Amino acid sequence: MLLLARNIPLELESLVKQILTLATDLRWTWSHDGDTFWQYLDTKTWTLTRNPYAVLQKLSVKRLTELHTDEDFSKHLNTLLGAREDYLTKDCWAEQHFTKSEQAQIAYFSMEFGLSEALPLYAGGLGILAGDYLKTASDLGVPAIGIGLLYDEGYFRQYLDSEGWQHEMYPHNDSRNLPLQPVITVDGAWLTIEITLPGRILYLQVWQAQVGRTTLYLLDSNDPLNNPVDQAITGRLYAGSEELRLIQEIVLGVGGWQVIEALKLDIKICHLNEGHAAFAALERARCFMNKNNLNFWQALWATRAGNIFTTHTPVAAAFDTFPADLLEHYGQHYADTLGINPEHLLNMGKMIADDNNERFNMAYLAARTCARINGVSELHGVVSKKIFSGLYPDWPLAEIPVSHVTNGVHMPSWDSALADKVWTDSCGKDRWLGAQECLDSKIEKLDDNEIWSLRGQQRTDLIHYVRRRLSDQKRRSPNSGQPIEQAQTILDPNILTLGFARRFTEYKRPNLLLSDQQRLINLLSNTQMPLQIIIAGKAHPKDNTGKHFIKEWFSFLQRPDVRPHIVFLEDYDIRLAQHMVQGVDLWLNTPRRPWEACGTSGMKVLVNGGLNISELDGWWAEAYTADVGWALGDGEQHHESDWDQIEAQQLYTLLEDQIIPAFYHRDVEGIPIEWIQMIRNSMSSLTPKFSSNRMLREYTEKLYLPALADYKMRNENGVELAHKLEQWQTQLAHYGDNILWGDLRVEQHTDSRSFVVSVYLGDVPVDYIEVQLFADAKNPTHSPFCQKMNCETAIPGSLNGFIYRIELQSNRQVEDYTPRVIAVHTSVQVPCENHFIKWWSGSRTIV
Ligand SMILES: *Cc1c(COP(=O)(O)O)cnc(C)c1O
């Protein structure tokens, strides 16, 4: 939003512009260098808001005049502007991979973006990931843009009453203080997107946020052209009726793609961060169809190669779904514009076509409109294969087309200024901008004293922050029963500090530590080797169980023997998370496996030298080894009713016998050698691996580049292939079932054998399919086997009857092998885009 109207004297204009340049580039959210700058401009506003844009808005002309002639300030300003210029123009990792063009090629759609407290458009992990993604795209020069919604009120802010019960507040996101600019079209107008809702047009204003090299576009329904109800569509995140949620997702997908069209961006990859944004894939196809005179299905073929779907859901029940009649209401007109039957639209969101009992599932829609699907950790990839398997009937589980890219976090956003310095000294300033070569071996050389000073300083900073924040919290609710003075002396900078902060919800088991209160109290009040705990977290407004968990902690904290050792901080957000992950010694995560698709908060302590104790779920299941941290559970899923208790006991025992003694076991110089070795291992081996730098490079290499190649191939001869592929699929759908198998003959040779089978394809052209010989995995001796069989001869007198043969050396049982026919086509992802499969059945002769 433009500066507040006021008379800025002419000679100050260029100064204001320069400050504005820094304030509107969210790169400041991960550059520690700027902090003193903003503080110097306006200490009060900076300290209270941590928002450079707000600082600038509040600067008086008098202060600007002072700054104008302030040489030190000028120097600092020029240094920052120079550093920014440097960053923006420097060679970057992605240049080797993407054709050089000014234009973005990847659009990343997400319902939430967590970039900074100054732009609070997120609820939790999904949004933080999206924020970290954009920052990393900027660092690496990956040509991506973000597309999301501008919420007037965002997600709720939390406060607890004197009983410890959570209440929700929705402060207004005042656009004057958000680091955003309106998107201006070539005509000099504010870009407004129009989409059709039943009986009306919805107008959406478009804003942009600059995130270093990348741009985030945000859609906003708060436009006076809309009726008052529609103005509130982009009001709140994850609140309101199903209907409102559906409209928000239409805005994100359909409206979001329209932004790309309006700005004529040459987007080739459309990346859906969770199914919420799946309508974008439909809108992309619709626009393509209109431009190229195709039908919708052909257009979907032409565009799908460039669509990628990242799923974050670990259980089918948690998918984002809508009642079919709601979708009929909102989809009727849209189906018309696609030129398809409303039933066809509905079926794209159902597991089973025409099933009247099914809700419309956004993840299914996404899976059907994207050529690549991935989960967000190795384990989640495996779990997702199961939950999506129904979309690929008759396919073996191992071949369900869901891969994985494990999440990572944007290290520069989560490191402390001090950790930043330590890493810079060892690994250089550009360490997160490239391929992270040798970071591990360099950081491994840190000596014990350096590590222990870093830890001590960061822990102390956190405790001071906690005391300030807790005092503020108490001042706000004077009847909380505790004097403010207590807040000012609470916790001790020399004590082992455990952090636990996340959404309070059943599967995360936020109260596992409370299972045996006396055992916990013994740890807290141990005078030789005490433990202290900092807790934070919100429960979703409708999650009463979650709210009860918070209340339970709150009641526990009222005990005089507990109060000095545990703090519950209200209103968990990015700021608080940053302080916590920088200062705690130990980060605890207790989800019920396999419910934590990945989990990212534990990754944020790595760069700062914190250690993890976590359930073997999500990322920790692949990160854990005994020399980097501690594990809960046994790496299996459990449904026994007493399993939580077993893990709680395991948690206490680990703390009592291993973790706490390791922290307090000191050498003559007061250094905990074992503990520090663990930090060194964790910092060096895990930090690069679980950084978003690794994540985005993996997305690029594993998904973006192959998708770009497929997309290019698919459109290389105009729309010719789109026509062909649609015909290919329709033909298989019509006639594939009529394919007939003949007998399977196995010929035993001395040290090999041949499988020979006859197939009558009928109306299916032979080049539409592939005949394969398949054998499933048989643990532990055999991995899965699949190989193409060769078409040997045509069977005389038959319509597309052929003999297929393959010769192999193998000691597996003959019965393990089964031929099958599947659809194949260059550049098409099978079975993701076409799951046709027909297994051989008949009698087998061995000769
Ligand atoms: C990192 C982060 C999350 C996500 O953490 P999980 O480990 O996935 O629960 C949620 N909220 C905030 C504020 C965060 O910083």
The ligand as an ORCA input file, in Angstrom:
! r2SCAN-3c Opt
* xyz 0 1
  C       7.601    -24.349     11.920
  C       6.302    -23.875     12.410
  C       5.183    -24.724     12.382
  C       5.234    -26.139     11.866
  O       5.878    -26.967     12.764
  P       5.516    -28.528     12.904
  O       6.752    -29.149     13.432
  O       5.196    -29.002     11.534
  O       4.386    -28.607     13.843
  C       3.984    -24.237     12.850
  N       3.871    -22.989     13.331
  C       4.929    -22.143     13.359
  C       4.740    -20.777     13.888
  C       6.178    -22.563     12.910
  O       7.203    -21.715     12.938
*
